[in-house]
Amino acid sequence: MPTTSTTGRRAAVLGSPIAHSLSPVLHRAAYAELGLTHWSYDRFEVAEAGLAPFLAGLDASWAGLSLTMPLKRAVIPLLDGISGTASSVEAVNTVVVDADGRRTGDNTDIPGMLAALRERGVAAVESAAVLGAGATASSAIAALSHVCEGPVTAYVRSRDRAAEMSGWGTRLGVDVRTADWAEAADAFGAPLVIATTPAGATDALAPHVPDRPGTLFDVLYDPWPTALAAAWSARGGSVVGGLDLLVHQAVLQVELMTGRAPAPLAVMRDAGEQALGAHSV
């Protein structure tokens, strides 16, 4: 039986838009399982302009924050320090508030991606492809630096995005090559494809999935499955979903914020699946 906490602590997820976030479901499930009955986890709609005032209003009851877009980079100059992982991609999705009020940024997306891949047996690949070029794509490149032994091709929509992705490759020690989005179906020959694009962006690619493809990691979780993920599964490929990423990165957040490890992965995943199931009814 877990020991019960009687000290009230607060945590929350911030972003804009934020109403769709499953983070409260996952963190609250973890608190219940760990016996942290006086911990709370909420969500707040916060845009970039409101971030500094929100942080200024934190008191000693706060243990940490989860951050979504558009705050992952905007928060960095507002912190007392950031981890090496967060620094490597200039993106913070976790803020830990110490007892003395010090705020430290971290990034659990990268180790979360790695844990989700390894859970599905993907520990090393000879090459990979990334669809998209946003903040999640840079985290994908960082994760691939640990599992991809050869080149990574990033499919992007503009020269600026191509230059950005090449820059991340240089910074992270990954051989990143770029190609135009019009050629994105060529990505499906890679043993690992990571789709980091918004909902609907890859739907037109679904008919081009070949028979017996490799592994697709689609970072979306709602709606699920995406058209691409459904086609991938139908043609015999392995699929890692956005919920896998969300749960694994949330596990690490819970451990960082509460100091309790291990966080209850299975309980958190079950809570997320139930919430998504209820949402789809």
N, C-alpha and C positions, 0 to 999 in steps of 0.2 A: 504494500500500500504506500502511495506517495505521501510524504509529509505535507501538512497543510500550512499555507502561508496566511498570516493574519495581518500582514503589512500591506496597505493599499498602494498599488502602483498602477501607473497608466502607460498605455502605448496606443498608437494609432497609425493609420495609413493616410498619407496626404497626396493629393494630385488633382488634376482637372482634365477630363471628367473622372469622377471617382465612384459614382453610384453603383457601377457594375462590379466593383472589386470584391473578390472572394477572400481577401486577406483577413477580415474580421472573423469569418467562419473558421478559417484554419487556426488562427491564433487562439481564439476562444476555446476551440476543441482541445488544443494543447494545454491551455491553462487548467481546464477542467480535469484532464487526465493527470496532470502533474500536481493537482491539489492546490493550485494557486487561486483559491476562491475569492481573494480580495484584489485580484488583478483585473483590469478592464482593457478592452481594445476597441477603438472606435474608428470611424472614417470621417475625414473632413475635406470638403471641397476647397482647395487652396491653389491658386494660380501663382505665377512667379512673383507678381507684385505683392502678394500677401504672405510670402514665405518668411521674410525677415521679421515682420510683426508677430507672426505665429511663434517663431522660435524665441522671440524676446519675451513672450508671455508664458513660457514653460516654467513651472515651479519644481520643487524637490520631489514631487510625487511622480514625475515622468521618468520612465526607464528607457524609452526609445521610440523611434519612428520608422515606418516603412515609407519609401518614396516611389511614386510612379512619375510618368511624364506629366508636365514638363519640368520637373524639379530636380532630376538626377544630376544635372550639371550646375544648375543655378544655385544649389545649396553649398557647393564647395567653398566659396569665399566666406560663407557664414559660419564655418566650422572651426574648431580648434585644431583639428588634424584629420587626416584620412589615412587609411591603410594602403599598403603597397598595391594590393589588388585593385582598389578603387582608383588609385593614382594611375595605374597602367592603362586604364581606359577613360580616365577623366569622367567617371560616372559613379555616383553614390546612390544606392537604393536602401541603405540602412544607416540610421543614426543611433548610436548608443549614448545615452546620457548617464554619466557617472555620478556618484554621490556628491561630488564637489561641484557638479554642474558642467563639467567639461563635456563637450559634444564631439564625438569622433565618428567620422563617416567610414563606411565599409561597403563592399559590393558582394552580395551573396548570389547574384545572377550567374557569375562565372563558375564558382564551385557547384552551384545548383545545376547548371547545364551539364557539367562533368559527371555529377552523381546520377542525373537522369539517364545519360548515355551509358554509363557503366552498369546501371541497373538492367539495361536491355542488352548487355553483352558487348557494347561498343567501347573498346579500350584503345584501339589503334586502327587507323585507316591509311591507305596509301595516298588518297587525295580526297578533296571535299569541295562542295559548292555552297555558297551563301546567296540567298535571294533577298535583296534589299540592302540598304546602307545607312540605317539610322543608328540610334544608341544601342539597340539590342544587337545589331550586326557587329558592332565593335566588341561587345561582350562575346559574341559567337567566335570572332577571330581569336580572342584571348583564350577561350576554351579550346579551340582547335590547335592552339600552340602546344597543347599537352597531348593531343591524340592523333593529329594528322602529321604523317611523316613526309608528305610531299606538298604539291601546290594546292592552293585554295583559289577557286575562281568565284569572284563576286559579280553578280548580275545586277546592274544599276541603270538608272534612267538618265543620268547626265554626266558630263565630263567632271563637274565639280565633285559629284559623289564618287566617281571613279578615283579621282585624286585623293579624296579623303580615305577611301578604303585602302588604297595603296600605301598611304601614309601610316595607317594603323598596322598594316603588315610589316612595314619597316620597323616601326616602334616595338612591335611584339615578337619580332623574329620569325614571321611567317611569310612564305613565298606567296603573296597575294597577287593574282592576275585579275584583270577586270574585263567584262564583256557587256555589251549592250543588252538591255532588258528584252529587246525583241528576239534575242537568241536564248532566252531563259530555259526553253525546253531542252536545250543541250545539257543543262545541269544534271538531267536525270540519268546520265551515264556514270555519274560519280557514286562511289560506295556510300557516301553520306551527304545528304542535302539538308541544310538548315534554312527554313523559311522564316524570315523575321519581319514580314510585311503586314500591313493592316488587313482587317477582314475584307474579303472579296478580291484582294489584289492578285491572288494566284488562281482564282477560279477558272480563268480561261486556259490555264495550263493543264488542268486535270485530264482532258482527253489525250494529252501527249505522253502520259505516263506509260513506259514500256512494260512488257511482261517481266516478272521477277526482278524488280528494281532493288536497290540496296535499302538503306535506312533513311527515312524522312524524319526530321525533327521540326515539327511545326509549332511555333511558340504560342499560337492562339489557343484559347480554351473555350471561348464562347463567341459565336456558335461553334459547336463541335458535333461531329467531325466537320472540318472544312471540306470543300469539294475536292481539294487536292489530297487531303488525308484519306478520304473515302476511296478515291480512285487508286491511291497507293496501296491500301489494304486489299482492295478487290483484285489487284494484279499481283498479289503475293509478297508485297514488300513489308518491312517492319516499320512501325510508326511510333515515334515518341511524341507525346502531345504537350500542349501548353500547361495542362494541369500537372503533369509530371514535373515540369520546371517550377511551377508556382509552389508546389508542395515542398520540393527539395530546397528551394531558396528560403521558404518560410521556416522550415526546420532549423536552418542555420540562424535565421533571425531570432527565433524563439530562444535558442541556446545563447546567443550573444546578449540579448536583452535581459533574460532571467538568470543566467548563470547555471541553468539546469541542462544536463546532457546525459543521455541522448534525449532529444525531443521525440514525441510519439508519432513517427512517420505514418504508420498504418492508420492510426486514429485520425490524423489530419487529412490523409488522402480520402478516407471514407466520408468524412464530413464534407469535403469538397465535392465528391461525386454525388452525394445526396443533394447538396445545394444546387448543383448544375441540373440534376434530374428533375428537381422540383421546378426549376426555372423553365425547363423545356416543356413542361406539361401544359 
